Amino acid sequence: MTLRGRLTAAFLVVVLGPVLLGALFVASTVTAVDRSRSTERLAVAASTVRTSVDALCQQLRATADVMALTADPAVAAAQLVGRGLVTAVLITDVAGQVTYVSPGAPSTPWRDCAGPSTDATGPVRALAAHVDLHDRAGAPLGTVTAAQSVDPAFVARLAAVTGVAVTLLDSGTSAAGVTHTTESREVRDAVLAAASTADGERVTETSQGRYVRRIGPSDAQPLPLVVSVPSERPPGLYATLVVVVVVAALLAVLTAWRLARVTTRPLMELAGAVDRVAHGDLTARVPVRSRDELGRLAAAFNRMTRETGSYVSALTSNRDQLRGHLAVLGDTLASTHDLQRILRVILRSAIGATGARAGAVLLLETGGVLVAQCTEGLDGRWPEVDADGSPTLRVPVGVGVVGAVAATGEPQRGRAEPTDAPPIEPRCRTYVAVPFAAPVGAAGCAADEAGVAAALGVLALYDRLGVDEFDDDDLVTLRTFAGHAAVAVDNVRVHEEAQRLSLTDPLTGLWNYRYLRESIRREVERASRFGRMLSVLALDLDRFKDVNDTYGHAAGDTVLAEFARRVRGEIREVDLAFRQGGEEFVLLLPETDARGAAIVAERLGAAIRETPIAVEAYAGPVVVTVSVGIAVYPDNGSTGREVLEAADDALYAAKAAGRDTYRVAEVRPEAATREIPVLAGAVSPPDGLPRAGQPVQVNREPGGPARSEPAVGVPEGAPAHAWPDPADDPADIDADAARTGPDAARPGSGGGASSGPHPPRQSRGR
């Protein structure tokens, strides 16, 4: 096959293959995504229906319980019906005779909330809950039944809540009869036909593109329902894909033929010219027949052959010009604070100026070891792993050429013998090494007698192009450049130290108020983005002015420093501790609710109260206590400033309550309410009635019934967000509960806040 045929075939394969695969992928993906989304919508609708029906049944049972406890159930029934809590009430005696029925009660059958009845036939008129009547001695008196009508309005409300079409069947075993429905007439028959063939609650699809699912009747949901949603698949998708594939195939064939014809001729001419240049004929030229890529390639080839000769003669003069540019480059590097960029520019510019094949920039670190920060072309020139198991190039000061340069402060150049080179240095034939001398007058750069303290690092280059060694001009150029580079490196380190000092408190080592403003804004944004809570604790040492007046300000500083140390020991690594000013401190506890914050406040109070602070030069220790105010985002504010102000208000409340305690800020009255989903495994109180007031925890002992007790660790009157959210994943609740255990924030368990210049890593919250 000719080159033209191969190009045509290759082009068709490259173009048509992805087009066909893309069409198949689009069709299958759209269908799968549509079915997956519709199934998910139907699953959510089924869960919502069960929740709504269960809530209605709970209301009916509670209403029946109320009537059963009253002296005159008939009067109570009339009142409850009048208030709209139930539609009808039916009271029967022991023999089953009706003693009272509400006027306008729906006709039977009434479907029992306890579950589906095996003999239930006919349309469902109402949902009912039964409660037995007993006298004071416990003898049965009859039954009270509370009912709620199941009418078109009820079905419409279910459809509005779930967002899908809802159909109430006459019977739970057949989809032939319909009691009420929100389906349109056009799709009703197809939906019922699909529902009749459905296996349990599995999702089926109608011929008109609707997804159908049956719900109930079951123990949790006694109503026979059918829900459906329309397909979101674009109409005419498959026909459109077929047309696109056919058109693409025709265009690909025409384009491939034209492209192969236009491409092969210039390539043959270019191949001949390249062969002539390979034999030394720099006068070879290629005809430029067009302005396309091949034409530009031919023009570029002609230009390359013309300029190759001039480039050879210009290389020597350009090297001298490049040396002059290095001085300007050094001034530019001195104005940046990106250390890695500085070192990279230093090395690449030095290699370009001297014609070296490889090089490295090594900086002096603690312990008298030079560590390579940036390397070029050194792959395979030294052992892959050094003595301590690290792949980084490390050279002790005084060892080898580079170590000697760092020790003496004098540059070196020459030719290296393979037998003389130490194994820790790169293998090379020629080398030049120049030290980074610390700038004169820089803080902490005073050199000792050996001159080691003034060295910042070493710039080393290896194997100059050709066979020549590095000359004195290369040495002078690199020494001048290294002086400018040392200024830049020193500026970076001074800048980093100044940045660290600007964000920390010098007395306690905690973050300062400046970093507090930045951190609380960042943490509030993170909590808002991921739907998490953020607790803010405002701390204030009680009567700290008395400590300064009694023991002096030096003792007060000791107390503040010790207090900060104990605070770091009682919080997690992810938490942030700040000194706001004076004896006022702030803690940020990411992913922590009011309950977890209260536990931390109790531990902080105990850590300060139980162990007095020893002050040097005084006979006895200083006893101090701390008051804490707690606020939680988003319950106490929508911004960091609002949450911090709420924590301050809570701190004032703790002070007013007698000090040495904590208070939780009150939830904002304007805070938006949110729906709390009910867990499938939630346990009702023993009498089945809802409770108002203090939340409870349900404890289940092995082999015993559920037992409700007040939650431990949360002060009375704490806001609702102090309690575990039922919507949380159980695994998350267990993991979070483990972090709020008695030893969660102890120093031995990995706690402690960071006070360095970089924010600590994030982890799971309380």
Residue, then its C-alpha position, 0 to 999 in steps of 0.5 A: m500500500t502506498l503512503r497515500g493509501r496508508l494516510t487515507a486508511a489511518f485518517l478514516v480509522v482515527v476519525l470514524g472510530p471515535v465518532l462511532l464509539g462516541a455515538l454509542f457512548v452518548a446513547s448508552t450514557v444518556t439512557a443509563v443516566d436517565r434511568s438512574r435519575s428516575t429511579e433515584r427520584l422514585a426512591v426518594a418519593a417512596s421514602t417521602v410517602r412512607t414518612s408522610v403516611d407514618a406521620l399521619c398514623q402517629q397523629l391518629r394514634a395520638t388522637a385516639d390515645v387522647m380520647a381514650l384517656t378522657a372521661d367522655p370520649a364522645v365530647a373529646a372526639a367532637q372537639l378533635v374533629g372540629r379542630g381538624l386533627v382527624t376526619a372522623v371518630l368511631i367508638t364501639d363497645v365490647a360487643g362491637q356495637v357503635t356507640y358514637v360516630s362523627p357526623g359526615a364520617p367517610s364510608t368504609p372500608w377504613r384501612d388500618c395503620a397497623g398494616p395491610s389486611t389480608d381480607a381488605t377489598g374495595p377502594v380505601r376511603a380513610l386511614a384509621a388507628h385503633v385504641d382499646l378503652h379500659d375502665r379504672a380496673g382495667a376491664p375492656l370497655g370498647t374501642v376508639t378509632a380515629a380516621q383521616s379521609v383518603d380523598p383526591a385532596f390527600v393524593a394531591r398532597l402526596a404528589a405535591v410533597t413527593g414531586v411525582a405523579v401518585t395513583l391510589l389503587d382499589s386493591g393492593t394485589s391488583a392494579a386494575g382499579v383506581t381510586h384516585t390519581t394525579e396521572s393525566r388521561e394520556v398516560r394513565d393506562a400505560v402506567l397502570a399496565a406497567a404497575s400490574t407487571a411490576d415485581g414488588e417495588r422494582v422500577t419499570e418503564t412504560s412504552q411512553g417513556r415513564y418510569v413506574r414504581r409500586i409502593g405498599p401496601s406493607d406494615a409501614q405503609p398500608l396504602p396501595l400506591v403507584v408513583s411515576v415520573p416522566s423520562e428526561r431522555p431527549p426525543g429523537l436521540y437515536a435518529t440524530l446520532v445515526v445522521v451524525v455518524v453517516v455525515a461524519a463518515l462521508l466528510a471523513v472519506l473526502t477529507a482523507w483523500r484530499l489530505a493524502r494527496v496534498t501531503t505526500r508530494p511536499l514530503m517527498e521533496l522535503a525528504g530529498a532536501v534533508d538527505r542533501v543537508a545530512h551530507g553537508d550541503l547547507t545550500a539545499r532548498v525545498p520549494v514552497r508550494s503553499r502557505d499551509e503547515l507543509g508550506r511553513l515547514a518547507a520555509a522553516f527548513n530553508r530558513m534553518t539551513r540559511e541560519t545554521g552557519s551564522y548560528v555557529s559563528a554567533l554562539t561564541s559572541n552570544r556567550d559573552q553577551l549572556r554573561g552581561h545579562l546575568a548581572v541584570l538577572g541577579d538584580t531581578l532575582a533579588s526582588t522576588h520571594d519565591l525561593q524555588r523559583i530563584l534557585r531554578v533561575i540561578l541554576r538554569s542561567a548558570i548552565g546557559a552562561t557556561g555551557a555546562r551539561a549538569g548542575a546543582v544548587l545546594l543550601l546549608e541546613t542544620g547539622g552542617v549538611l549541604v542539601a540539593q534544592c534544585t538539580e539539572g541533568l544529574d540523573g544517574r550521576w550519583p547513587e540513587v539512595d544515599a546512606d540515610g535512605s534518602p534519594t536527595l543529594r546530601v554532602p557534609v561540609g568539608v567532604g569532597v569538592v562541594g563540601a570544601v567550598a562550603a567550608t573554606g568559602e573559596p570557589q574551586r574548578g578543575r578536572a575530576e578523576p573518577t578514583d578521587a571523587p567521593p561516592i556522595e558527589p555526582r560523577c563528572r569530568t570537569y567541575v566548578a563550584v562557587p559558594f553563596a556568601a551571606p550578604v555583609g551586614a545581614a542579621g545573623c550572618a557574622a562568620d566565625e573563624a572558619g567562615v562556615a556561619a556566613a555560607l548559605g550554599v554552593l552552586a556547582l556545575y559539571d561537564r562543560l560542553g566539549v572537552d575544555e575545562f571551566d575557565d577563569d571567566d566562568l569562575v568570575t561570572l558565577r561568583t558575581f552571580a552567586g553574590h546577587a543570588a545570596v542576597a535574594v535567598d537571604n531576603v526570602r528567609v527574612h521575609e518568611e521570618a517576618q511573616r511568621l512573627s506578624l501572625t503569632d503572639p510572642l509571649t504565648g506562641l499562639w496565633n494573634y488577632r490579625y490571623l484570627r480575623e483571617s482564620i475565622r473568615r476562612e473557617v466560616e467559608r469552609a463550614s458553609r461550603f461543606g455544610r459543617m458546624l464551627s464552634v467559637l470559644a471566647l476565653d477570659l481569665d477571671r480577675f486577671k488584673d488582681v494577679n498583675d496587681t498582686y504578683g506583678h506583670a512578670a508573674g502575669d506573663t508567666v500565667l498567660a504563657e502557662f495558660a496557653r500551653r495548657v490550652r494547646g494540650e486540651i485541643r486537637e491538632v485541627d483546632l486553632a488557638f489565638r490570643q485576642g489581647g490581654e487575658e482574652f483568648v479565642l478557640l476555633l473548633p472546626e466541625t464541632d457542635a455546641r455539645g463538643a464545644a461544651i466538653v472542651a470548655e469543661r476540660l479547659g476549666a478543669a485543667i486551669r482550676e485543678t492545677p494552680i500555676a507555679v510562678e518563679a520567685y513566689a512562695g506559693p502557686v497562683v490560682v486562676t480560673v477561666s470563663v468561656g463563651i460558646a457560639v456555633y456557626p451557623d446557629n449564632g451568626s452567618t458571618g465570622r464577626e457575628v459568631l465571634e460577637a455571639a461568643d463574647d456575649a456568652l462570655y459575658a453571661a458566664k462572667a455574670a453567672g459567677r465566673d469559672t464556668y461556660r455559657v452557650a450563646e442563644v440561637r438567633p430568633e431569625a435563624a431559618t428553620r430546617e427539616i430534620p429527617v427521621l432515621a429509619g431506626a428511631v425509637s419512640p418514647p414508651d407511650g408513643l407520644p411526642r415530647a417537648g422541652q429537653p431532648v433525650q437520648v435513647n439507650r438500648e440495653p442488650g436484651g432490654p427495651a429502649r430507655s430514654e434519658p437526658a443527654v449527658g454533657v450538654p448544659e440545660g437550656a443548650p440550643a438544639h444544635a448541641w444535640p446530634d443531628p439525626a440526619d447525620d450518617p451513623a458512621d460519622i456520628d460514631a466517629d464524632a462521638a469517639r472524638t468527644g469522649p473523655d480522652a479525645a482532646r488529651p495531649g496523649s491522644g494527638g491533640g494540640a493546636s499549631s502556632g506556626p506560620h502555616p495553618p494545621r491540616q484538617s481532619r474529622g471534627r467532634 
